[in-house]
Amino acid sequence: MSDPATSLFEKISSYNLFNYLFTGAVFLIGVDRIAGTQCVAWSLIAFVLVAYFMGMVLSRIGSLIIEPVLERVLKGVITGAAAST
């Protein structure tokens, strides 16, 4: 039988690991600095797990809410710039 941690790391691609973990870690550190909490003082394993989860949540929020809004805004800017030239 294989180790559960090894099989978990095999299933997570390095792209997802970097994007989710980095985004979540930056977010948690930013919240720690702004709100004055101590989330960075957690154990390393807890911090990595929470940072990965927060990165997934932030990525989903970005794809569901922010991306469509930016597409509408930039579509008007791009078509307006093309029409004025």
SVG drawing of the C-alpha trace seen along z (x, -y; Angstrom):
<svg xmlns="http://www.w3.org/2000/svg" viewBox="-20 -59 26 61">
<polyline fill="none" stroke="black" stroke-width="0.4" points="0.0,0.0 1.2,-3.5 1.5,-6.3 -1.6,-8.6 0.6,-11.7 2.5,-10.5 -0.6,-9.7 -2.1,-13.1 1.0,-14.9 1.0,-12.8 -2.6,-14.0 -1.9,-17.7 -0.2,-19.2 2.7,-21.6 0.7,-24.3 -2.2,-24.0 0.1,-23.6 2.0,-26.8 -1.1,-28.9 -3.3,-27.9 -0.6,-27.7 1.2,-31.0 -2.1,-32.9 -3.4,-31.6 -0.2,-32.3 0.0,-35.8 -3.6,-36.4 -3.1,-34.9 0.0,-36.9 -1.8,-40.1 -4.7,-39.4 -2.2,-38.7 -0.6,-42.1 -3.8,-44.1 -5.9,-42.6 -3.2,-41.9 -4.0,-38.2 -1.6,-35.4 -2.4,-33.0 1.3,-32.9 2.2,-31.6 0.3,-28.3 2.1,-25.1 3.5,-24.8 1.2,-21.9 -1.9,-23.9 -0.7,-27.0 0.0,-25.1 -3.4,-23.4 -5.3,-26.6 -3.3,-28.6 -4.0,-26.0 -7.7,-26.0 -7.8,-29.8 -6.0,-29.9 -8.7,-27.5 -11.5,-29.7 -9.9,-32.9 -9.3,-31.3 -13.0,-30.3 -14.1,-33.8 -11.9,-35.3 -13.3,-33.0 -16.9,-33.4 -17.2,-37.0 -14.2,-39.1 -13.4,-37.6 -16.9,-38.3 -16.9,-41.9 -13.4,-42.6 -14.4,-41.1 -17.4,-43.5 -15.3,-46.5 -12.4,-45.7 -14.6,-44.8 -16.0,-48.4 -12.6,-49.9 -11.1,-47.8 -14.1,-48.4 -14.1,-52.1 -10.4,-52.5 -10.8,-50.7 -13.7,-52.8 -11.9,-56.1 -8.9,-55.3"/>
</svg>
